[in-house]
Amino acid sequence: SDVNKTIKLPGDPVLKDTRASDSSQEEAIDRWARQRKQFKDSKKCSSTGGSSINSTITEISINSEESRSVDLSLRSENEESGFYTENFHSASWVFRGDDSSPDDSPRCLSRRPRPITVRERTVRITKGIGDYPWGFRIQFSKPILVTEVDTNSAAEEAGLQVGDILLAVNGNDVTSMPHSQAANLARKGPDILTLLVGSDISRCPNTPRPTCRGYLHKRTHSGILKGWRKRWFVLKHDGCLHYYKHKKDEGKCKPLDITKLEGAVIGVDSSLGKPFVFKCMPQTGNKIFYFCATSNQEMKRWLEAMDKAVHPVHQNHVWVDVTLHNTSLPPLAIKNPECLGLLHQLDKSRDVWIQHYCILKDGCLYFYAGIRSTHAVGGIYLQGYTVSEQSLGSRRSVIEMKPPSEEFQTFYLCAENVNENKRWITALKISINKWITLNQAIQDFMNRPPEETKM
């Protein structure tokens, strides 16, 4: 499976290919344009007994996907994810630690010893071939440590890292078990080895994934208006290219089309005799997309971002795997939460407030349907967000979570009363402050006096 996608939740449907020619929204718009033209013609001849096709027009306008709104409560990244993660993947973030303060530099930048920040996560390794089919080594120690991970092995592909602490093998606790017994559990188990490991989430920053936004002209062959159409394109960090009719439609309407770029062929095209044209041939389907930018610099910007999406790195950051592990747990099974309780989230598309049971942990807000739920239904990665108390409509006190850039989504939450709002705001600020951008961490580290070694 593609682990470069944002988090999949239990029971979520897989996003279907929306580029099929018989169901694309571009063609739906074209059909609507043809029907509208026929309708106007029929209105002209209605006085002479011509039949009206108003009933057909009504049916098509209701069924047009362009007219439907998107449920933005949790689905703004893509339809197979319940988590909003876009801000996290747009930059390199470093976890400063549980007791972070402005004077603390991240462990990955400091020579001074720092306490590791261990969080549990699940790693599933498919058995390979040879004498060492799993592709990793463990140490004779308590706790049992992963000391080596083979390059290009099943373990590396699954995301196992040197320094991970082995907590359970195929559901069996090994924290007090001899090294040899833990190894035997792996050898005698199924072909998919399931490990519960403790990982240091402050070890290294995440790698940003490509994102790009802007207007491009897209060539179309169908419909009444053939030629080039100006559209608002959004390349998201999951490697999917979305496009809308207008910039204002992003976040409010469903995209007209979604194309996965992994494995696609992209490059400059000169066959059409038009400058700044480039094309994209997706791995699936038989379509070729032609785009036209406004300048050579703009074309290069898109080609560089799209090339990264075509060749993604298939490994999650450790913290992403930790949150994925936490989503599979009941709310009260998440260890040492920073805050928990009921919150209402504003669904802007329907202008209603939806109640969740919420767990806050390490800059991630998990949403559950209720306290007895078996897994999370969604959540928000909060890195870089600012939190404040605001008034909104008839509510005098709501929690506003604002992103560092307008391209990301703003969230509004509300607890049962003003005091609860203040409690959540304090907890959210502390949790968000555990993370810092790598650029800021480096700048802060360089501004500090040299660390001295006592002799």
URUR-V196339 format. One record per residue. PHI is phi in whole degrees, 0 to 359 (none if undefined). OMEGA is omega in whole degrees, -180 to 180 (* if undefined). D_FIRST is the distance of its C-alpha to the first C-alpha in Angstrom with 1 decimal. Layout:
PHI,OMEGA,D_FIRST
PHI,OMEGA,D_FIRST
This chain:
none,-178,0.0
274,-178,3.8
281,179,6.0
278,178,8.8
283,173,9.2
290,-166,12.0
301,172,12.0
265,180,10.9
259,179,13.8
303,176,14.6
84,179,15.5
287,178,14.5
288,177,14.2
281,180,11.5
295,-178,13.3
278,179,15.0
292,-176,16.2
263,-175,19.5
264,-179,20.9
300,-172,22.5
297,-176,26.1
280,-178,27.7
228,-177,26.2
292,-177,25.9
288,177,27.9
301,-179,29.9
290,176,31.3
297,178,32.0
294,179,34.1
297,178,35.8
299,178,36.7
298,180,38.0
297,179,40.1
295,-179,41.6
295,180,42.4
295,178,43.9
298,178,46.1
297,-180,47.2
296,179,47.9
297,178,50.2
297,-178,51.9
292,178,52.4
294,180,54.0
294,-176,56.4
260,-177,57.6
294,-179,57.5
289,180,61.2
255,175,62.1
97,178,60.3
296,-179,56.8
278,179,54.0
270,177,51.5
250,-178,47.7
301,-179,47.2
295,178,45.5
293,179,42.8
300,-179,42.4
299,-179,41.9
295,-178,39.2
292,-178,37.2
294,178,37.6
289,-176,36.3
275,-179,33.2
297,-178,32.5
292,180,29.1
295,-177,30.7
276,-179,33.0
275,176,30.5
265,-180,29.6
261,173,26.3
287,-174,26.0
268,-177,25.8
303,-179,26.0
214,-167,22.4
252,-174,20.6
285,179,21.7
284,169,18.4
200,-168,16.4
288,179,16.7
260,-177,13.5
240,175,14.6
261,-177,17.7
246,173,18.2
265,-172,20.2
234,-167,19.0
298,-178,20.3
294,179,23.3
298,-176,21.5
280,-178,19.3
274,-177,22.4
213,174,24.2
271,-179,24.1
244,178,25.0
237,176,26.5
277,-175,27.1
278,179,30.9
124,-178,31.1
291,-179,32.3
250,-174,35.9
287,173,35.4
215,-179,38.4
303,-179,39.3
272,-179,40.8
273,173,37.8
267,-179,35.8
303,-177,32.1
299,-177,31.8
289,-180,29.9
254,-171,33.0
258,174,35.8
280,-179,37.6
290,-180,39.0
301,178,37.2
234,176,35.1
295,-180,33.8
287,-179,30.1
249,-174,28.0
272,175,26.0
227,-179,23.4
280,173,21.3
208,-179,17.5
254,178,15.2
237,178,13.3
246,-174,11.6
244,177,12.2
277,-175,11.8
295,178,15.3
262,-179,16.3
239,178,19.8
96,-177,23.2
289,-179,25.3
235,-170,22.8
290,-178,19.5
270,175,17.9
84,175,19.0
211,179,20.8
237,175,24.3
238,-172,26.0
260,174,29.5
286,-177,32.6
199,171,33.0
231,-1,32.9
290,180,30.5
285,-177,28.3
251,171,26.7
279,-175,23.9
255,-179,26.1
205,175,24.0
232,-177,20.4
293,177,20.3
294,179,19.2
61,179,16.1
269,177,15.7
298,180,13.0
294,179,14.5
295,179,14.4
297,-180,10.7
283,176,10.2
100,177,12.8
294,-176,15.9
231,174,19.0
300,-178,22.7
100,176,24.8
296,179,22.4
262,-178,24.6
279,-179,23.6
252,-180,24.5
208,177,23.1
238,-179,21.7
50,176,20.2
86,-180,22.1
258,179,25.3
296,-179,27.0
240,-177,27.8
294,178,29.6
243,-175,33.0
259,175,32.0
300,-180,33.1
307,-176,30.7
294,-179,31.3
290,177,30.6
296,179,27.2
296,179,26.3
295,177,27.5
300,179,25.3
290,-177,22.3
294,-176,23.8
270,-177,24.9
276,-180,21.8
289,-177,18.9
287,173,16.4
250,-178,13.9
273,-180,15.8
255,-179,15.7
246,167,17.7
260,-176,19.3
237,171,20.4
262,-174,22.8
236,178,21.9
274,-176,24.3
281,178,23.0
264,-173,26.1
295,-175,25.3
204,179,24.1
286,174,23.4
280,177,20.2
263,179,19.6
300,178,20.2
251,-170,17.9
292,170,19.7
223,-179,21.6
202,180,24.5
223,175,26.9
158,178,30.0
276,171,31.9
226,171,31.3
265,-178,33.1
249,-180,30.9
279,178,32.5
232,-179,32.7
252,-173,34.2
252,173,34.5
89,-179,36.9
287,-178,40.4
263,178,39.7
277,179,38.3
124,-176,37.7
252,179,36.1
239,179,35.0
281,-178,34.5
223,178,31.3
268,-176,29.7
253,179,26.2
226,173,23.7
264,-175,20.8
264,-174,18.6
293,177,16.7
276,178,13.3
83,179,14.4
258,179,15.7
261,178,19.4
256,169,21.5
216,-174,25.2
230,179,28.2
292,-179,31.8
225,178,33.1
301,-177,32.1
295,-178,33.5
283,-180,31.0
297,-179,28.0
85,180,27.3
242,-179,29.8
238,174,28.6
293,175,25.5
296,178,24.5
292,-180,26.0
200,175,22.7
230,-179,19.2
235,177,17.7
277,-173,14.3
268,-178,15.6
302,180,12.9
81,-179,14.4
287,175,17.5
253,-180,21.1
233,178,23.3
172,179,26.9
291,180,30.5
233,180,32.3
243,-175,36.1
287,-175,36.6
266,178,37.6
68,-178,40.4
232,-178,39.2
286,174,38.5
61,179,35.2
260,173,33.1
223,-175,29.5
234,180,27.1
222,176,23.4
245,-179,21.9
299,-178,18.3
293,178,16.1
254,-178,16.2
84,-177,19.7
236,-180,23.0
272,170,24.2
239,-180,25.5
261,176,26.0
247,-180,29.1
237,178,29.8
230,179,33.0
267,-177,33.5
271,-180,36.8
202,178,37.3
295,179,36.0
295,179,34.9
293,178,32.9
297,179,31.2
296,178,30.3
300,-180,28.9
291,-178,26.5
296,179,25.7
294,180,24.9
293,-179,22.5
291,179,20.8
296,176,20.5
294,178,18.6
288,179,16.1
291,-178,16.0
239,-176,15.1
285,173,13.0
272,-173,12.8
269,174,9.3
206,178,10.8
283,167,12.1
292,-176,15.8
306,-176,17.1
294,177,18.6
297,177,15.5
294,177,14.1
296,179,17.6
293,176,17.7
299,177,14.4
297,-178,16.2
294,-180,19.4
295,-179,18.1
275,-178,17.7
261,169,21.4
296,-173,24.6
302,-176,26.5
279,177,29.1
271,176,26.8
286,-172,25.8
283,173,28.2
49,177,31.0
293,180,30.1
277,176,32.3
196,177,33.1
209,180,32.5
147,-178,34.0
276,173,34.2
223,172,33.5
254,179,33.7
250,180,31.5
283,172,32.9
266,-173,31.0
295,-176,32.6
293,-179,31.7
245,-179,33.7
56,177,36.0
228,178,35.5
257,-177,34.7
251,-178,31.9
274,174,32.4
230,163,29.7
269,-168,30.1
242,175,28.8
235,178,27.9
253,-179,28.2
207,173,26.8
54,177,26.4
77,175,26.3
234,177,23.9
257,-178,25.4
266,178,23.6
253,176,24.7
236,177,25.4
295,179,27.2
193,-176,29.7
293,-180,30.7
264,-180,29.8
295,180,26.2
269,179,23.5
203,-180,20.9
287,177,20.9
258,179,20.7
168,180,20.3
167,-177,21.9
223,168,22.8
277,-168,22.3
257,-178,26.0
305,176,26.3
85,-179,29.3
284,171,30.5
251,-173,34.2
240,179,35.5
208,176,38.9
267,-179,41.0
224,170,41.9
260,-178,43.7
214,-180,41.9
61,-179,43.9
278,-179,45.8
267,-178,44.0
281,-178,45.9
222,173,43.2
228,178,39.5
263,177,36.9
260,175,35.7
248,-171,32.6
252,-180,32.8
281,180,30.3
287,-179,31.7
221,-178,31.3
293,-179,32.0
288,179,28.8
260,-170,27.0
270,173,27.7
267,-179,30.7
239,176,30.5
236,180,33.5
233,180,33.8
210,176,36.9
269,-174,37.9
287,-180,40.8
204,-176,43.5
297,-180,44.4
297,177,44.5
294,176,40.9
301,-180,39.8
296,178,41.5
298,180,39.8
293,-179,36.4
299,178,37.2
299,-179,38.4
294,180,35.3
297,180,33.0
298,180,34.9
296,-178,34.8
294,180,31.0
295,-178,30.3
291,176,32.9
290,-177,30.7
248,178,28.7
216,178,30.2
293,-180,29.0
300,179,29.0
300,179,31.8
292,179,33.9
298,179,33.3
295,180,34.5
297,179,37.5
297,-178,38.5
293,-180,38.2
292,-179,40.3
278,-180,43.0
277,175,43.4
294,-179,46.2
302,179,45.3
283,-177,44.3
266,177,47.1
249,178,47.0
283,-180,49.7
248,*,51.7
